[in-house]
């Protein structure tokens, strides 16, 4: 087995941390039991480009229990937990190609390493894996039967690819499952983003002007948690409906040029490019903190910040101090990458339990139904989504009601009125 990790001696610590995550992922535990008996992924090679975290470690165990051969690389240069990578390589015998802080060249070498095995299924978070396949001069992976995509940014990229008629195999948009984005994006991103900012800066959130750029499900989660910690939350949006929703949720809404003047802490969660630009840095107060919780670091125009600066130094782990030419200081967290994974541990295991349950079931669905699927982006089948919700409620000891026969009949009829 080949792998490329930081240090295999970290495996013991990684194994304990994966065990801790597994204790908080009961839905995946139930899936693992089923997979161990049925082996729905037997003979399938899965190339996974995911954040190499403890929760991902649990998912790898589940996929292997289903009979799959799994090969793993990082989906972000700063999101790898090196002890987890070591444990996966040593204890689970998973070929892992992932080192926290790897440069861009190494990052793509690692992606090509998992593609070299000629996978049957791809499992992506951000679509760099799929993008690498599609950017090659010719399609070397005609054996791929389908793939899954974990995040909003990746789904956007893949839908653009499909719209152009260039998508070479079917993809299931795991991100769009209700049991994923309603919980992972909101509660996971909300908590872990604040965790990352706090670890990187040790700044008090309460009383600060906290600017959230983007009010999708991730932005809602970040705004909610910042508000809960006593921040004065400001939302920046381009969508009128989301802006209206943010206003009715009790937050101030304004253009970024206005927010830039008064913000203390900025978080981008839009999935778009250059949300914070040079013209905004020029307006920010001395000591402003800038961070990103979208998938790629393109949301912050870092070259523009560097151009405005006369000096840069790392003042804390994951905190770079930029001294502007006029003497003001702006602090960039985590090199503009996912701050919740760069400086913290990412989403809690209990919420990733549902997200990765979608990954496991979607892989099973592809293995069973790939001959029926066209080269397009699909939503997670409703029965999978609902089944995961049922399993999660069961694991929490929560019971719900069921419709009576009379109620079902009423909902299916049109005759009964006032």
CORNOR-V233632 format. One record per residue. RES is the residue in three letters. PSI is psi in whole degrees, -180 to 180 (999 if undefined). OMEGA is omega in whole degrees, -180 to 180 (* if undefined). NEAR is the number of other C-alpha atoms within 8 Angstrom. Layout:
# CORNOR-V233632
res = {RES | RES}
psi = {PSI | PSI}
omega = {OMEGA | OMEGA}
near = {NEAR | NEAR}
This chain:
# CORNOR-V233632
res = {UNK | UNK | UNK | UNK | UNK | UNK | UNK | UNK | UNK | UNK | UNK | UNK | UNK | UNK | UNK | UNK | UNK | UNK | UNK | UNK | UNK | UNK | UNK | UNK | UNK | UNK | UNK | UNK | UNK | UNK | UNK | UNK | UNK | UNK | UNK | UNK | UNK | UNK | UNK | UNK | UNK | UNK | UNK | UNK | UNK | UNK | UNK | UNK | UNK | UNK | UNK | UNK | UNK | UNK | UNK | UNK | UNK | UNK | UNK | UNK | UNK | UNK | UNK | UNK | UNK | UNK | UNK | UNK | UNK | UNK | UNK | UNK | UNK | UNK | UNK | UNK | UNK | UNK | UNK | UNK | UNK | UNK | UNK | UNK | UNK | UNK | UNK | UNK | UNK | UNK | UNK | UNK | UNK | UNK | UNK | UNK | UNK | UNK | UNK | UNK | UNK | UNK | UNK | UNK | UNK | UNK | UNK | UNK | UNK | UNK | UNK | UNK | UNK | UNK | UNK | UNK | UNK | UNK | UNK | UNK | UNK | UNK | UNK | UNK | UNK | UNK | UNK | UNK | UNK | UNK | UNK | UNK | UNK | UNK | UNK | UNK | UNK | UNK | UNK | UNK | UNK | UNK | UNK | UNK | UNK | UNK | UNK | UNK | UNK | UNK | UNK | UNK | UNK | UNK | UNK | UNK | UNK | UNK | UNK | UNK | UNK | UNK | UNK | UNK | UNK | UNK | UNK | UNK | UNK | UNK | UNK | UNK | UNK | UNK | UNK | UNK | UNK | UNK | UNK | UNK | UNK | UNK | UNK | UNK | UNK | UNK | UNK | UNK | UNK | UNK | UNK | UNK | UNK | UNK | UNK | UNK | UNK | UNK | UNK | UNK | UNK | UNK | UNK | UNK | UNK | UNK | UNK | UNK | UNK | UNK | UNK | UNK | UNK | UNK | UNK | UNK | UNK | UNK | UNK | UNK | UNK | UNK | UNK | UNK | UNK | UNK | UNK | UNK | UNK | UNK | UNK | UNK | UNK | UNK | UNK | UNK | UNK | UNK | UNK | UNK | UNK | UNK | UNK | UNK | UNK | UNK | UNK | UNK | UNK | UNK | UNK | UNK | UNK | UNK | UNK | UNK | UNK | UNK | UNK | UNK | UNK | UNK | UNK | UNK | UNK | UNK | UNK | UNK | UNK | UNK | UNK | UNK | UNK | UNK | UNK | UNK | UNK | UNK | UNK | UNK | UNK | UNK | UNK | UNK | UNK | UNK | UNK | UNK | UNK | UNK | UNK | UNK | UNK | UNK | UNK | UNK | UNK | UNK | UNK | UNK | UNK | UNK | UNK | UNK | UNK | UNK | UNK | UNK | UNK | UNK | UNK | UNK | UNK | UNK | UNK | UNK | UNK | UNK | UNK | UNK | UNK | UNK | UNK | UNK | UNK | UNK | UNK | UNK | UNK | UNK | UNK | UNK | UNK | UNK | UNK | UNK | UNK | UNK | UNK | UNK | UNK | UNK | UNK | UNK | UNK | UNK | UNK | UNK | UNK | UNK | UNK | UNK | UNK | UNK | UNK | UNK | UNK | UNK | UNK | UNK | UNK | UNK | UNK | UNK | UNK | UNK | UNK | UNK | UNK | UNK | UNK | UNK | UNK | UNK | UNK | UNK | UNK | UNK | UNK | UNK | UNK | UNK | UNK | UNK | UNK | UNK | UNK | UNK | UNK | UNK | UNK | UNK | UNK | UNK | UNK | UNK | UNK | UNK | UNK | UNK | UNK | UNK | UNK | UNK | UNK | UNK | UNK | UNK | UNK | UNK | UNK | UNK | UNK | UNK | UNK | UNK | UNK | UNK}
psi = {136 | 151 | 165 | 100 | 177 | -51 | 113 | -21 | -10 | -1 | -40 | -46 | -42 | -40 | -41 | -39 | -36 | -39 | -42 | -44 | -43 | -34 | -20 | 19 | 66 | -30 | -44 | -33 | -41 | -40 | -40 | -40 | -44 | -45 | -37 | -33 | -43 | -25 | 55 | -14 | 17 | 131 | 0 | 135 | 126 | 120 | 115 | 127 | 90 | 165 | 125 | 86 | 176 | -40 | -39 | -35 | -42 | -43 | -42 | -40 | -42 | -45 | -39 | -36 | -25 | 4 | 1 | 152 | 125 | 143 | 128 | 135 | 167 | 149 | 5 | 135 | -21 | 4 | -7 | 137 | 107 | -32 | -34 | -45 | -41 | -44 | -41 | -41 | -44 | -48 | -40 | -6 | 39 | 126 | 110 | 133 | 91 | 126 | 126 | 128 | 9 | 148 | 173 | -40 | -47 | -40 | -49 | -27 | -39 | -40 | -44 | -28 | -42 | -26 | -24 | -18 | -3 | 69 | 160 | -33 | 139 | 147 | 111 | 156 | 90 | -12 | 16 | -35 | -51 | -40 | -41 | -41 | -45 | -20 | -4 | 153 | -33 | 157 | 106 | -6 | 53 | -12 | -8 | 127 | -16 | 174 | 173 | 154 | 130 | -30 | 161 | -49 | -44 | -41 | -40 | -47 | -43 | -34 | -37 | -40 | -44 | -39 | -33 | -2 | 23 | -4 | 126 | -8 | 161 | 143 | 137 | 125 | 85 | -36 | -32 | -5 | 139 | -37 | -1 | -69 | -27 | -22 | -58 | -54 | -39 | -61 | -38 | -54 | -40 | -53 | -46 | -30 | -46 | -35 | -46 | -43 | -42 | -43 | -38 | -30 | -27 | 31 | 150 | 126 | -39 | 134 | -9 | 154 | 109 | 110 | 121 | 115 | 104 | 128 | 43 | -162 | -37 | -46 | -38 | -42 | -43 | -45 | -42 | -45 | -39 | -41 | -41 | -23 | 8 | 9 | 157 | 100 | 133 | 132 | 134 | 128 | 159 | -15 | 121 | -34 | -43 | -36 | -42 | -41 | -44 | -40 | -43 | -17 | -3 | 10 | 152 | 140 | 131 | 163 | 157 | -32 | -32 | -44 | -33 | -32 | -29 | -10 | 142 | -39 | 132 | 137 | 126 | 133 | 57 | -29 | 9 | 178 | 146 | 52 | -42 | 119 | 178 | -41 | -26 | -40 | -35 | -21 | -14 | 150 | 160 | 128 | 6 | 143 | 128 | 130 | 168 | 141 | 12 | 169 | -43 | 156 | 13 | -10 | -25 | 127 | 81 | -42 | -36 | -39 | -41 | -37 | -33 | -12 | 154 | -12 | 148 | 139 | 153 | 112 | -24 | 166 | 128 | 19 | 113 | 130 | 120 | 120 | 114 | 165 | -24 | 5 | -16 | 153 | 134 | 135 | 122 | 128 | 137 | 32 | 26 | 5 | 178 | 105 | -28 | -23 | -29 | -45 | -12 | -156 | 9 | -164 | 148 | 149 | -36 | -27 | -34 | -18 | -45 | -42 | -47 | -21 | -39 | -40 | -47 | -48 | -34 | -38 | -42 | -42 | -43 | -45 | -35 | -34 | 10 | -29 | -21 | -13 | 141 | 171 | 77 | 175 | 124 | 152 | 159 | 130 | 140 | -36 | -32 | -47 | -49 | -37 | -40 | -41 | -41 | -45 | -38 | -44 | -42 | -43 | -26 | -3 | 26 | 131 | 148 | 169 | 166 | 154 | 143 | 167 | -42 | -42 | -42 | -43 | -41 | -43 | -20 | 2 | 170 | -10 | -39 | 123 | -140 | 999}
omega = {176 | 175 | 176 | -177 | -178 | -173 | -179 | -179 | 178 | -171 | -177 | 178 | 180 | -180 | 179 | -179 | 175 | 177 | 179 | 179 | -179 | 178 | -179 | -179 | -174 | 179 | 177 | 178 | 178 | 179 | 180 | 178 | -180 | -179 | -179 | -180 | -171 | -179 | -176 | -178 | -177 | 178 | -178 | 173 | 180 | 173 | -176 | 175 | -172 | 172 | -176 | -177 | 179 | -179 | 176 | 176 | 178 | 178 | 179 | 178 | -179 | -180 | 178 | 178 | 178 | 176 | -177 | 164 | -176 | 180 | -168 | 169 | -177 | 176 | 177 | -176 | -177 | -173 | -176 | 169 | -169 | 179 | 177 | 178 | -180 | -180 | 179 | -180 | -175 | -171 | -177 | 179 | 176 | 174 | -176 | 178 | -170 | 179 | 180 | 180 | 180 | 180 | -175 | 180 | 179 | 179 | -179 | 172 | 179 | 177 | -180 | 178 | 179 | 177 | -178 | -179 | -178 | -176 | 173 | -177 | 174 | 180 | -166 | 175 | -177 | 174 | 176 | 179 | -179 | 179 | 179 | 178 | -174 | -179 | 179 | -175 | 176 | -173 | -177 | -171 | -178 | 180 | -179 | -177 | -180 | -179 | 177 | 178 | -169 | -165 | -179 | -178 | -180 | 179 | 177 | -179 | -177 | 176 | 176 | 178 | 180 | 180 | 178 | -180 | -175 | -180 | -171 | 175 | -176 | 178 | 174 | -178 | 179 | -179 | -174 | 175 | -180 | -180 | 173 | -169 | 178 | -174 | 179 | -176 | -175 | -175 | 179 | -180 | 180 | -177 | -173 | 177 | 178 | 177 | -180 | 179 | -179 | 179 | -177 | -172 | -171 | 178 | 176 | 179 | -177 | 177 | -178 | 169 | -171 | -174 | 178 | 180 | -177 | -178 | 168 | -177 | 177 | 179 | 178 | 180 | 180 | -180 | -179 | -178 | 177 | 177 | 179 | 178 | 173 | 179 | 171 | -169 | 175 | 180 | 175 | -177 | 172 | 180 | -176 | -180 | 179 | 177 | 178 | 178 | 179 | 178 | -178 | 173 | 174 | -178 | 174 | 180 | -179 | 176 | -177 | -180 | 176 | -178 | -178 | -177 | -171 | -176 | 173 | -179 | -180 | 175 | 175 | 178 | -174 | -173 | -178 | -173 | 173 | 176 | 173 | -172 | -179 | -180 | 179 | 177 | -179 | -178 | -172 | 179 | 177 | 179 | 179 | 180 | -176 | -180 | -178 | 174 | 170 | -169 | -177 | -179 | 179 | -178 | 177 | -180 | -177 | 177 | 179 | 178 | 179 | 180 | -180 | -171 | 174 | -179 | 177 | 174 | 175 | -175 | 174 | 173 | 177 | 178 | 177 | 178 | 175 | 176 | -178 | -176 | 178 | 176 | 178 | 180 | 174 | -177 | 178 | -177 | 172 | 180 | 180 | 179 | -178 | -174 | -179 | 178 | 179 | -175 | -179 | -172 | -178 | -175 | 174 | -176 | -175 | 177 | 176 | 176 | 180 | -179 | -177 | 170 | 176 | 178 | -177 | -179 | 179 | 175 | 177 | -179 | 179 | -180 | -176 | -169 | -171 | -179 | -180 | -171 | 177 | -179 | -179 | 180 | -178 | 170 | 174 | 180 | -176 | -178 | 175 | -180 | -178 | 179 | 178 | 178 | 179 | -180 | -180 | 178 | 179 | -179 | 179 | -179 | -178 | 177 | 178 | 180 | 172 | 180 | 172 | 177 | -180 | -180 | 177 | 180 | -180 | -178 | 180 | -175 | 176 | -171 | -173 | 180 | -177 | *}
near = {5 | 5 | 8 | 8 | 12 | 9 | 8 | 11 | 6 | 12 | 15 | 9 | 10 | 15 | 13 | 8 | 10 | 13 | 8 | 8 | 13 | 12 | 7 | 9 | 12 | 11 | 13 | 14 | 10 | 8 | 11 | 13 | 8 | 8 | 14 | 10 | 7 | 7 | 10 | 10 | 12 | 8 | 7 | 12 | 13 | 13 | 14 | 12 | 15 | 13 | 12 | 15 | 13 | 12 | 12 | 11 | 12 | 12 | 11 | 9 | 10 | 14 | 15 | 10 | 11 | 15 | 14 | 13 | 10 | 13 | 12 | 14 | 15 | 17 | 13 | 9 | 13 | 12 | 14 | 15 | 12 | 14 | 14 | 18 | 17 | 16 | 16 | 15 | 13 | 10 | 8 | 8 | 8 | 11 | 12 | 14 | 14 | 17 | 14 | 11 | 6 | 10 | 7 | 7 | 6 | 8 | 13 | 8 | 8 | 12 | 14 | 9 | 9 | 15 | 9 | 7 | 7 | 10 | 15 | 12 | 13 | 15 | 14 | 17 | 13 | 13 | 13 | 11 | 10 | 9 | 8 | 10 | 10 | 9 | 6 | 7 | 4 | 4 | 8 | 5 | 8 | 5 | 7 | 12 | 11 | 13 | 15 | 14 | 16 | 15 | 11 | 10 | 11 | 14 | 14 | 8 | 9 | 11 | 10 | 8 | 10 | 12 | 7 | 7 | 6 | 7 | 12 | 6 | 11 | 15 | 12 | 13 | 14 | 16 | 12 | 10 | 12 | 8 | 14 | 14 | 12 | 10 | 11 | 15 | 13 | 15 | 11 | 15 | 16 | 17 | 12 | 15 | 13 | 12 | 10 | 15 | 14 | 11 | 9 | 12 | 8 | 7 | 5 | 7 | 11 | 8 | 8 | 12 | 12 | 15 | 14 | 16 | 15 | 12 | 16 | 9 | 10 | 12 | 15 | 11 | 15 | 15 | 12 | 9 | 11 | 14 | 10 | 7 | 8 | 10 | 13 | 12 | 13 | 13 | 16 | 15 | 13 | 6 | 6 | 7 | 6 | 10 | 14 | 8 | 8 | 13 | 10 | 7 | 6 | 6 | 11 | 9 | 11 | 10 | 8 | 9 | 8 | 8 | 12 | 12 | 9 | 9 | 14 | 12 | 12 | 14 | 12 | 15 | 15 | 12 | 10 | 7 | 8 | 9 | 11 | 10 | 11 | 10 | 6 | 11 | 11 | 7 | 9 | 12 | 11 | 7 | 9 | 13 | 11 | 12 | 16 | 16 | 13 | 13 | 10 | 8 | 11 | 10 | 17 | 14 | 13 | 8 | 6 | 9 | 12 | 9 | 7 | 10 | 11 | 10 | 7 | 9 | 7 | 9 | 7 | 8 | 7 | 11 | 14 | 14 | 12 | 15 | 12 | 12 | 8 | 4 | 6 | 10 | 11 | 15 | 12 | 13 | 16 | 14 | 9 | 15 | 15 | 15 | 16 | 17 | 13 | 13 | 13 | 11 | 12 | 11 | 12 | 9 | 11 | 9 | 12 | 13 | 14 | 16 | 14 | 11 | 12 | 16 | 12 | 12 | 9 | 12 | 12 | 10 | 9 | 11 | 11 | 7 | 8 | 11 | 4 | 5 | 8 | 6 | 10 | 11 | 11 | 8 | 9 | 13 | 6 | 6 | 6 | 10 | 13 | 9 | 8 | 13 | 10 | 8 | 9 | 11 | 10 | 9 | 9 | 6 | 6 | 7 | 6 | 4 | 4 | 4 | 7 | 6 | 6 | 7 | 8 | 9 | 8 | 9 | 6 | 6 | 7 | 6 | 4 | 6 | 4 | 2}
